[in-house]
Amino acid sequence: MTASGQHVRFALKAPRASPHLSWRDSWRDRWLLWRDRLLADPSFQRWAAGFPFTRKIANKRAQTLFDLCAGFVYSQVLFACVQLHLFEILAENPQTIAELSRRLALKPKATARLLNAATSLRLVENRGCGRFGLGVLGAALLGNPAISAMIEHHAHLYSDLRDPVTLLRGGKQATALSQYWPYALADKPDALDGEKVAEYSSLMSASQALIAEDVLEAWPLARHRCLLDVGGGEGAFLIAAAKRAPDLRLMLYDLPAVVELARKRLATAGLVDRAALFGGDFFTQPLPRGADIITLVRILHDHDDAYVAALLRNVRSVLPDDGVLLIAEPMAGAASTDSVADAYFGFYLLAMGSGKARSAADLAPLLRETGFDGGRALAMRRPMLSSAVIARPVH
């Protein structure tokens, strides 16, 4: 549409071919440009919505486009449900609007509005007789407390994305996410105190269980003697590894303030005598020796290439020639993960102030540059949550 509200009609003539492309790419571009102009034509849209053989496709694409427009509203409905603990309340038994109004401290009309919205998103179900219960997505979310923690944490992201164009242009220096993850831009991250690291460490620990489960299924640790988890946070991955491999020696390296949190968690798990903990800056200070497998779980995508290369060199300097580096994090490069890696993490890390989602192919040159082979992708059960790459030192 133009500013005056008039539809722009595209002429459906073949576009000019670029002299710099091969004939194959040139024809492909010409075909796709013709397709784009056709799809943008209002008269074609009306015809496709009414023609029996294209109606279903046209309606599905219209619904997808509307969902993109309404996505923020959907996420705020979910946010409200989590903040009000609606799913926990409905897990007790189906309840009426009047009952839920009292427990949610909302007026009946507001409660009905929230329930109708949540029902449309399959978070809640209308069970009949004026009662509401958990929907299939609400029940799944209830079984994964880490997801609720991430949803509440998204208040920071929503704040930073109020003006995405300014964020893209670099016009906003201090963001809520850069303050939430203070190590991302800190000159001396190893000097951060316990108060600065407590909130994000707790979130990482809560969300680690599902990822640890998938990683440890993809690469069993029984074949190894000693595991060093670099950037290991409060020790959630080490605890999961210890259960899978009872004879495995354990080491953890993270910022000094984070290590103190890990010490308490590992003590509760009964692993203090089995785990050695080290604090420092893994970019600039030496890592401990002795491990034949080193893990970087959700670490590299937080950092830009120069920092990633520095960390990989540090890892290579202490990893024996027969050792293994395991990298696990959400990765780009697959159709099943593009919306997570390129859309979600692309903007999340932009707001955070550093890092990017990489594919296994993106990691390969960084690995080769720092003394490893190009790496090999592992088959993961839920690649949307995490993908994994195994790399071995080059002798």
C-alpha positions, 0 to 999 in steps of 0.5 A: 500500500502507498501512504494514500492507501492505494494498492500498488499493482506490480507489472508481471513482466520478466525482470532483467538478468544480472550480468554477474550471475551464472545463467542458472542463478540468473534464471532462478532470480528471475523466476523468484522475482516474478513469483514475489511480484505475483504473490504481492499482487492484491488481485492474485491474492483474492483469486488464490483465496477463492480458487479451490486448489489454492485456497488452503495454501493461501489461508495457511500463509495468511494465518502464518503472516498474522501469527508473525504480526500477533506473536508479541501478544501471544508471548504476553499471554503466555507471560501472564499465565506464568506470572499468575501461576495459572498452570500450577493452579489448573494442575490441581483440577479443572476450575470455573471462572469464578474460582479462578478469579479469586485465586488469580486476584482478577475480575471475572471479565479479565479472567475470562479474557485471559482464559479465552486467549490461553485456550486459543493458544492451546495452553488451556482447555475448556473442559465444559460445564464452565470449567477450564483445565490444562491444555496440551502446551500448558501441561508440557510447560508445567513439566519443564520448570526451566521454561517458565524461568526463561519466560519470566526472564524474557521481560528483559528481552521484551524491554530491549526489543521495544525499538529493534531498529535502534538496536540494529543501528547500535544506538542503544548502548546499555541494554537490560540483557547486557546488564543481566549477563554482565560478563558479556561486556565486562573488562574483567569478568573474573572480578564480578562479585556474587551478587552480579552472577547469582541471577543469571547463574540460577537461570542457566542452572535451571535450564541445563537439565534438558540440554545435559540429558540430550548431550550425554545421550549423544556422547556417552562419557564412560569412555573417558577418565576426566571431564573438565566443564569450562564455563560450567556454572553452578555444576548442573552439567557435572552433576548430570555427567556424574550420574551417567559415569560414576567413575569419571573424575570431574573438574569445573572452571568458571568465574570465581564468584560462580565457582562458589555457587557451584561449590555449594550445589556440588556439596548438596549433590555429594560430589565435593570430594569427586570434583575439583573447582577452578576460578578465573577468566577462561579467555586469558588465564590457563585452564587446569590440565588432566582432562581427556574431555573438555566441554563447552556447553552454551558458551561459544554462542555468547561471544564474538569470533576473536574471543571464541578463538582465544578460548579454543586455543586455551582449551587446546593448550591443555587437552592431550592429543588423544582428548576430545572437545565437545561443544554443545549449544543452539546452532544455525544451519538446519531448517529445524533450527533456523527460527531459533538460531537466526531469529530468536538468538540472532536478536537475543545476542544482539541485545546482549551485546555479543555473540552469534549463533553458528553452524557446525560449518561456521565452527570448522574454520575456528577449530582448524585455526586453533589446533583442532580438526574441523569437528563432527556434528553429533545426532541430537534428539532435540536439535532445537534445544541444542546441537553438538560438535565433537572436535579432536586435536590435530597432532 
